[in-house]
Amino acid sequence: MCGIIGYIGKGEAAEVLINGLFRLEYRGYDSAGIALIADGDIFVRKVAGKVKELAQMTSGQLPHSHIGIAHTRWATHGVPNDINAHPHIDCRGRFAIVHNGIIENCRTLKRFLEEKGHKFISDTDSEVIPHLIEEFYNGDLIAAVKKALNQIEGTYGLAIISLANPDRIIAARMGSPLVIGKGREEYIVASDLAAIISYTDQVIYLKDGEIAEIRKDSIRIESRELGLVTPEIEKVTWTLKQIERGGYDHFMLKEIYEQPIILRDTIRGRLNYEEGTARLNGIADYIDDLRDADRIIIFACGTSWHAGLIGEYMIESLAGIPVEVEYASEFRYRKPVLSQGSICIAVSQSGETADTLAALREAKRQGVPVLGICNVVGSTIARETDAGVYIHAGPEIGVASTKAFMAQVMAFALLSLLLGRQKRLSLDEGREIIEAIRKVPDQLSQLLKVLPDGIKAIARKFKDHRNFLYLGRGYNFPVALEGALKLKEISYIHAEGYPAAEMKHGPIALIDKEMPVVVIAIKDAIYDKVISNIEEIRAREGIVIAIGSEGDEQLKKNVDYAIMVPQTLDHLYPLLTILPLQLLAYYIAVFKGLDVDKPRNLAKSVTVE
């Protein structure tokens, strides 16, 4: 969750590190800090607050240096304050570290170290690391780091500098992502690509159990299991333009407006109109397993879980294969029974989600194939799944996911078309689906031209309400969940999503003239049922904000506010109905004066349990 960065090379380390922290701030923004080796000392500055506070505090105050590490924090152990901010150092100030992860046995390690005379000043788990290195150091930095890491239970992405070896950075990974950028006589180690791509497109993805010894002109990587390994250098396709706001007020708004482009990228080269099917070459070797599976298990977290629910509806309807959707965070702890004939799909934007990765490993431990739907090439989930589908959404900086969700849903639409054609869809039905899929990006582009003004008006009116209900049925029930999540994430308004028919089994008690209810009431197979639910709300004086199909004039007459989307096939409606809900959440948060891209208590990639 935290963002870490280290630099060694010919350039000005402080400049690279501060710029990198700004790029990584979506990973955490409770506090920030920097450590540089200069004039025979480790110079440390850190502060509670966002990176801009660190930049302001250190402006013109940082020493000239060619090596350093920095950190932007998402708090797990210890409140956000100056003392708990990273970097952390040992008792004598010889070792400094920045850490992303959780040290689960930190209390035990802290007691051991205190008995040895070490003094701790913070409440963090991370502070045990420099003290362990200090305790084990006997002239060999790598040996001391190895001994320290052998004592640790938990996860870490780690960068270390030392006065004992001021010409190198030590980086280590177990469960928390680290990528190393290779420049010309310089290296940058960071939590993800955002901090690197403005300097180089040549990267090395560190794997679990690996330790890298990085000098300005060389790198040595050692694996716990394999010993010395040859670094695998990969070329990054993301660009600097993709990680900049490009004139938009927020990354979230930029990413909402990128969605038509993203969907075109997701489907490019993957539709075969002649045969009425989809091509997913990344999972070509597992199509027979999917087609013949007794059941498909999808596991994911948060927004990706909602995309998985839509995928469940699509695959069962179009291909007739039983599907279950699991919270990855619960999957391995309930002793899941996975029989032969099952196949799993892990869904994650970052490819580093800790709970999803743990579920993946449990499924593989039971001998079940695991496929991935992922955005980040080279991520852990992309590497550890047997095969997968990249969604090609590009870097998503906004903490509240938008374009990745859209691309995940489209990936499931392609998969369900492919399986459906093998199981039960006719050629004509397959071609009809392809025609509808091809229209969606243009339909979204048109919506982005006509929706914002109307949604802004609704957002201004309801920004001070404290509760919302979101209702949908069928394919649009998960959309209701996702719409409610977006509102909670960035506006801090309590919102709940329900299947519309479940309203009368409890939530109807909440409805009164102060309760806004967002209802997805598009012209699909269960439209009449949803209209009945709307009547139940109106009978209790609830305020109805409806998402409906273009041309449905009757709906407009029966609700307080109507937002219309183009007509499409039932299973593709989520690709259209989610857009107004994203915009509604965004504008409510903006009108409340909130920081949309950095919602409180949240970070972009949840790499800890």
N, C-alpha and C positions, 0 to 999 in steps of 0.2 A: 504494500500500500504506500509506504514512504517512497520518496524519490532520492536516490543516491547517485553521485557523480564523482569521478576522479579524473585528474588530468596529469600527464607527464609529457614533456616535449620542449620545443623551442619557444613556444608562445608564452603570453602572460597568463599564468594559471588562474588568477583571480577573475579575470574577464571571462574566460571560458566557463569557469565554475558557476559564476553568478548568472550568466546567460543560460547555462544548462538548467539551473534551478528554476528559472522562469518557465522553461519548456516542460519541466517535470512537475510543476506545482499542482496539476490536477491529480497527482497521486497522493497529495497530502499538503495541508497548509496551516497546521497548528503552530509550527515554529520552524526556524531555518538556521543553518549555521555553516561555517566554513573553517577549514584548517589548512595552513600553508607551511611548508618548511622554508625558513628564511633566516640567514645569519646564524646558523647553528642552533635554531630553536624552532619549536612548533608554535605558530601563531594561530590562536583560536578566537573566533568571534561568533556569537550566536545570540538569538533573540526570539522571544515568543511573538507570534504573529506571522504574517505572510512574507514572502521573499522580498517584496518591496521595502519592508521594514529593515531587513538585513542590508539590502542594497543602499538604502539611505544612511543607515548607521555607519557603514564601512566606506562610504564614498570618499575617495582620496586618502583613506586610512590604511589600506592593505599594502603590505610590503611586496616588492618585486620578487617573484618566485616562478619557477618552472614546474612545480609539483604541488599538488594539493587535492583535497577531498571536500565534498560539501553534501548537504542533506536538507530535504524539506520533509517535515514529519506529519504523519497521521498517528495520533496518540493511541497506544495500546496500554502500556504500563506507565503510570505517572501522568499528572495533568500537564497541559501545555504551559510551560513557563521557560524562562531563560536557562535554568539549571538542567531541566530535563531535555532541552534541545540537544541535538547532535551537532558536531562530533563530540565523542567522549574520549577522555585520555586516562592514562594510568597514574599511579601515585607520583611518579617522578617526571611526568610529562615527556616521556620518550616515545610513546606509541599513541596514535590517534586513529579512531575508527568511525565509520558511518555504517549503519546497519538497517536493513529492511527485513522484518520477520519477527518471530517471537521465540524467546529462549524459555522453554517450558519448565526447565529445572533451575531457573535463575535463583530461587531462594536457597536451594541446596548449595549451589555454587557460591553464592554470596557468603553464606556461613563459613564454608571452607576457606574462602579468601580472607575473610575478617579474622579468622583464627590464625592466619599466616601474617596478619598485621596490615592488610590492605584497608584503606579508608575510602568509603563511598560517599558521594555528595548528592547523587540524584536518586529518583525513585524508579528509574527505568531498569528493564531487564538487560538492555544493551550494554550498560556500563560494566557488566562482569567480563565482557570480551577483552578490553584492553588490559584489565587486571590479570586475567588468565594468561595473556601473552607475556605480560611482565613477569608473572610467577614462573613461567616455563622458559623464559629467554636465557640462553647460555651461550650467546655468541652466534647463534644460527636462527635468523628470523623465520624462515620457512618451517624449520623444525618446531619452533615455539608456537607458530600459528596452527600447525597440524595437531600438536598436543592439546592446544586450547579447543580446537573444533571437535576433537575426539571426546571432550568432556560435555559438549553441548547436546541437549535434546531439544529439538524444535526446528525452526526454519531460519535461514539467513541468506541474504544477499549482502555481501560485505566488501568494503574497501578499506585498506589499512595503509598508513604511512608511518615511518619510523625514523628517528634520528640515528639509529644504529645503521640503517641503510637508506640514506636520503636520496638515493638515485633510483628508487623503484616504488611501485605500488603493488601491494598484494591484494588480489581479488579472490573471493571464494563464494561458492553458491551451494545451497541445499534448500530447494523448495521455493526460493524467491528469485525472480528473473534477474539476470545480468547479461549485458551485451557489451562487447568491447569493439570500439571503432579504431581502425588502423589508418593513420594518416602518414604524412611524410615526416619521419623522425618525430612522431608524436602518437600517443594513444589516449583514448578517452574510454573510461568504463562507466556505464550508467545502467539505471534500472530498465530503460527502454530506449527505443530509437529516437524519440523526440529530441533528446539532448545531443544527439550525435550527428544527425543527417545534414546539419548546416556546415559540418567540417569534413565529412567523408561518407562515401557510399560503400566502403569496404568494412564488413563487420564479422565478428566471431561471436557466436552464441555460446556462452558458457553453459555447461551441463551440470546437473546435480552431482555433487561429490568431486568437482574439479576445483583446483586452486591454480590461479594464474600469477606468475611473477612477471611484472610488466616494467620494462625500462623504456626509455624514449625511442630506442631503435631496435628493440627485440621483445619477444614474449615467449615465455615458457609455461606450458600447461601440464599439470600432473593430475591424474585421476586416482581416486582411492582404489578403484577396482582394476584399472588398466595400466597404472604407472604413467610414464611419460607419453603424452599423446601429441599428434601433429595438429595444430590449429586448422580448422576448416573455415576458410574465408569465403563469405557470401556477399553478393552484391545486393544492395537495398534498392527497391524500386520506388519507395516513397520519396516525395520531394519536399523542399523547404516550403514551397507555396501551400502545400496541403496542411501544414501545421501552423499556419498563420491565419489570422482572422479575416484578412482580405476585405476590410472595410465594413464588416458586420459588427454590430455592437457586442455580440457574444459568440463564442464558438458554437453554442447550442443552436443559435439561429442560423449560423452558416451551415451547420450540418443538417438542419431541417431542409434548407434550400438546396443542399447537395443531393437530396434523396432521388430525384429523377435521374441524375447522372449515375448515381451509385447503382440503381436498378438496371440501367443499361449495361453497366460494367458486369453486373452479376449474371445477366442472361447472355452476354455477348458470346457467340460461338457455341452456345449450349442448347439451342433449339433446332430441331430437325423437322421442318414442316412436311417434307415429303413423306416421312414415316409417322408423323404426328406424335413425336416423342421428344425427350430431352437427352442430351449427352452430358454425363458427369464422369469425365475420364479419370478423375481422382479416386473414384470408388468402383471403377469398371470391374476389378477383380472380385468385388463383393456383391455385385448385382444379383447373382444367383442366390447367395445367402440371404439377401434381403427379400427377394421374391418368395423364397420357400420358407422363410422364418415362421416359427410358431407364434412369436411375438417380437415386437421391437420395443426396447426400453430406451427412452430419451431422458437424459439427466442434465440439469443445468441449474443456474441460480438467477434470481432477480428477473430482469428483462428478458434474458435468454430463456428462462423457464417459461415465460409467457409465449415466446416464439415457439417453443417446443409444444405447448398446448395446442397452438394453431396447427402445427405440424401433425399432431395426433389426429385432429379432426380431418385434415386433408388426406393423410395416408389411409385411415380407416375408410373414408368415404370413397376415394378414388381407386384404392387398391385392395380394400377388403382385408388388410392385415391387422391383427390386433396390436394396439400400441398402448403403452403405459408411459406416463410422464412423472418423473421423480424429482423431488428436491435433492440436488446433489449433496447438500449439507446433511441430509438424513439418511441417504442411501446406504452407506457402509455401516452405519451404527445400528441399523435394524436387522442385521444379518440377512441380507437379501438372498433369495433363492433364484439362481439363474440356471436354467436347464439348457442342455444342448438343444440347439434349434432356436435359441434366442440370439438376438444381436443388439448391441447397444449403440447409441449415438450420443456423443458428448458435444454440448453446444456452449461456446464461450467466445466472446468478442476478443478478449486479450489472449486467450490460449494459456493463461497463467492462473486462472481462478483456482484457489487452493482446494475448495470443496469439490469442484468438478474434477480436478486432477485426482483427488483421493478416490472418488467414485469410479473413475476410469481404471485406476490401478486395482481396485477391488474386483471389478468385472473381469479384467485380464487375469487376475489371480485365480478366478473361477473358470478360466479357460474359454471365455466368451469373446468373440470378435468385437472390437470397439472402433467405430468410425467417428470422425469429427466434423463439425461445422464450425469453422474458425475464421478469424479475420487476419491474424498476425502470422505471417510466414516465419518459420524458425522458432515459434513459441513451443513451450513444453508439450502442450496438448497436441499441437500439430505433429510433433516428433514422436510422441508415444502412442498415438492412435495407429491402428493398422492401415488406415486409409482415410481420406477425407475430402471435403468440399471447402475451398476457400471462397469467402463471400465477396472479396474485392471491394470492401467499403473504404479502404484507405484509413489513415489515422483518425481516430475519434477522440477528440480532446475534451469535449464537454462531458462532465461527470454523468449527467443524465443521458443515457444512451438513446439515440434516435435513429440515425442512418444504419447502424449495425443491426438493430431490431428489424428494420425494414428489409435489409439484405438477407437476414436469417430467415424471415418469413418467405421471401422469394426463393431461397435455396430449398426450403421444404416444398414449395409449389413445384419446383423443377423435379425434385425427388418423387413426389407423389404422382406427377405426370408420367415419369419414367416407369415407376412400378405399376401404375394404373394401366398403362398400355400393355404391360406384360401379363396383367391379371384379368382386367375386366373392361377396359375402355376400348371403344371402336376407333378406327382410323379417323372418322369424322369427328368424334368427340375429342380426340387428341388434337386435331387441327383447330377445333373451336377454342380449346384452352390456349393453344399457342397464340392465336389471334388476339385473345383477350389479354394474355400476358404482355404481348408487344405493345398494347395500347396503354398499359398502366403508367409508364414513365411520362408520357404526354398528358395523361389525365392528371397526374400529380402536378406537372408544370402549370397546367391551367388552373388548378385549385390554388396554387401558390400566388397566382395573380389576383384571384377574386376573394379569397377567404380572409386575409388579415384584417381588413377594416371592420368587418362584422364581428370577428372574434375579439378584436380589441375592445369594441363597445361592450360585449358581454363580460370580458375580463374586468373592465373598469367597474362595472356594476356589482360584480360578485367578489372582488378581491378581498373584501373584509369579512366575508362569511367564514365561519370556522369549521364547517362540515360540508361534505359533498357525498352524494351517492352516484355510482356509475353502474349502469345496467346494460346487459347485452345477452343475446342468446346465440346458441350455435357457434359458428366461427367467430362471432363478435363478443362472446363472453370473455375470452382472453384479452380482447382489445379493451374491454371495460376495466379489467384488472390492470392493464398496462397504462391506461389513461389515468386511473386513480393513483398508481405508483408515481407517475410523472408529477402530478400535482403535489403529492406528499414530499417528493424528493426536493423540489426547488422552491415551493411556496410555503411549506410547513403547515399546510391546511390538512386537517384530518379528512381522508377520503377513503371510501371502501368500494370495491368492485364486487358485483354479485351477478349470478345468472338471474335474468329478469324474473323468472317464475319463482325464484327463492325469496323474492321480496316479501311475499305474504306469509312466509314462514319465520318472520321475526323482524327484519329491517323495516317493514311498513310502520312499525311503532315509532320510528324516528321521523316520519314524514309529517311536516306541517308547513305553514306558509313561509317559514324561514329556511326550508331545506331545498337547495338546488339539487335536482336529479338529472344527470346526464344519461340519456337513453339512446342507444344505437338502434335505430328503427328503419333499417334499409329494406328495400323490396326484395326479400328473399323468401325461401320456402316457409319460414315461420313468422312472417311479417304480421299476420293477423293476431298471433299470440302476443307479440310485443305491443301492438296497439291496445290490446286488452289490459296489459300491465300499465300502459300510460293512463288509461281511464281510471285505474285504481289510484294512481298518484294524484290525478286531477280531482278526484272525489274527496281527497284529503287535503286539498289546497296546496299540494307540493308544486314547486316551480320546475317545469320541464324544459330542459335544453336538449333538443333532439338532433341526432345526426341521421339524415334521411337521404333517399335517392332522388336525384334530379327528376323533376316532373311530378313529384308526389305533392300535389296542391292540398289534398285533404289533410295530410300530416301537418302542414304549415298552419292550418286552421285550428288544429287540436292541441297545439303546444305553445309555450310562451316564446321560445326561440327555436328557430330551425336553421340548421347548417346542412347544406345539401352537397352530396358528392355524386360523381357520374355513376351510371349503372355499369355493372360488370357481372361476371359469374360469381355465384355465392361464395366459393372458397377463396376468391381473390379480393373480396370486399375489405378484409383487414388491411390490405395495402393502401386503401383509400381512407377508411374510417379512422385510422390512427392519426392521420395528419392533423385534422382539426383539434384532436385532443392534445397533441404535442404543442400546437400553437396556443391553445387555451392555457395550458400550464405555464408556458413560457411568458405570455403576456401578463398573466396574473402575478407571477413572480416579479416581473419588471415593474409593474405598477405598484407593487408593495415595496419597491426599492431594494430588492434582495440581489445578492451576487449569484446570478444564475449559473455560472460556470463552476462556482466553488461553494456548493451548498454545505451547510454546517454538518459536521460529523461524518461526511461521506468522502470517499476517494474513488478514483476511477477503477482501479484494478484490485480486487480483493484477494491478495496473495497470502493472507493468514487466515487460520480458522477462527 
